[in-house]
Amino acid sequence: MITAIVFVKADVARIPEVAEQIAALEGVSEVYSVTGQIDLIALVRVREHEEVASVVADSLNKVAGVLETETHIAFRTYSRHDLESAFSLGLD
């Protein structure tokens, strides 16, 4: 699985609508509204590198209200949540 983290600058007046449209795209697992110099962070999870281009360049960048994107490909995942799930016995 390939994970891409996409920083999105959006039209401030349209952030909620832009976030919802991005979240609805196939390959996008989550969208966060954040503080700072960017407005949204989208997590793209796909099987092939070519699919990252398809999701970001062909779909996400074309959402009305998206002004600019910056994409980062993850090399490895370090997550306590993932480790706990992997070793869980399902005894909640």
C-alpha positions as CSV (number, residue, x, y, z in Angstrom):
1,M,0.0,0.0,0.0
2,I,1.3,3.4,-0.9
3,T,0.4,6.4,1.2
4,A,0.7,9.9,0.0
5,I,0.2,13.0,2.2
6,V,-1.3,15.9,0.3
7,F,-1.1,19.4,1.6
8,V,-3.9,21.5,0.2
9,K,-4.4,25.2,0.0
10,A,-8.0,26.0,-0.6
11,D,-10.3,29.0,-1.1
12,V,-11.0,29.9,2.6
13,A,-14.7,30.5,2.0
14,R,-15.1,27.0,0.6
15,I,-12.9,24.8,2.9
16,P,-15.8,22.6,4.2
17,E,-17.1,21.9,0.7
18,V,-13.6,21.3,-0.7
19,A,-12.8,18.9,2.1
20,E,-16.0,16.9,1.6
21,Q,-15.4,16.7,-2.2
22,I,-11.8,15.5,-1.7
23,A,-12.9,13.0,1.0
24,A,-15.4,11.5,-1.5
25,L,-12.6,10.8,-4.1
26,E,-11.7,7.1,-4.6
27,G,-8.2,6.6,-3.0
28,V,-8.6,9.3,-0.4
29,S,-8.9,7.8,3.1
30,E,-9.1,10.9,5.2
31,V,-9.1,14.7,5.0
32,Y,-8.1,16.9,7.9
33,S,-8.8,20.6,8.3
34,V,-5.6,22.1,9.9
35,T,-4.1,25.3,11.2
36,G,-1.0,26.9,9.6
37,Q,0.0,27.7,6.1
38,I,-2.1,25.0,4.5
39,D,-5.8,24.4,4.9
40,L,-6.3,20.7,4.5
41,I,-4.3,17.5,4.6
42,A,-5.6,14.6,2.6
43,L,-4.3,11.0,3.0
44,V,-4.2,9.1,-0.2
45,R,-3.9,5.3,0.0
46,V,-3.5,3.3,-3.2
47,R,-1.8,0.1,-4.4
48,E,0.4,1.5,-7.2
49,H,2.4,4.7,-7.6
50,E,0.5,5.5,-10.9
51,E,-2.7,5.7,-8.8
52,V,-1.2,8.5,-6.7
53,A,-0.9,10.6,-9.9
54,S,-4.4,9.6,-10.9
55,V,-6.0,10.7,-7.6
56,V,-3.9,13.9,-7.1
57,A,-3.3,15.2,-10.6
58,D,-6.5,13.9,-12.3
59,S,-9.0,14.4,-9.5
60,L,-8.0,16.2,-6.4
61,N,-6.3,19.1,-8.2
62,K,-9.5,19.6,-10.2
63,V,-11.8,20.0,-7.2
64,A,-13.3,23.5,-7.4
65,G,-11.7,25.6,-4.6
66,V,-8.4,23.8,-4.6
67,L,-5.7,26.5,-5.1
68,E,-2.5,24.6,-4.6
69,T,-1.2,21.1,-3.6
70,E,2.0,19.6,-2.3
71,T,2.3,15.8,-2.3
72,H,4.6,13.7,-0.1
73,I,5.0,10.0,-0.5
74,A,5.5,8.0,2.8
75,F,8.4,5.6,2.9
76,R,7.5,3.9,6.2
77,T,4.7,4.0,8.7
78,Y,5.5,4.3,12.4
79,S,2.3,4.1,14.4
80,R,1.5,2.9,17.9
81,H,-2.1,2.5,16.7
82,D,-1.1,0.1,13.9
83,L,1.1,-2.0,16.3
84,E,-1.6,-2.3,18.9
85,S,-4.1,-3.4,16.2
86,A,-1.7,-6.0,14.9
87,F,-1.1,-7.6,18.3
88,S,-4.7,-7.2,19.5
89,L,-6.5,-10.3,20.7
90,G,-9.9,-8.7,20.2
91,L,-10.7,-8.7,23.9
92,D,-12.0,-5.2,24.3
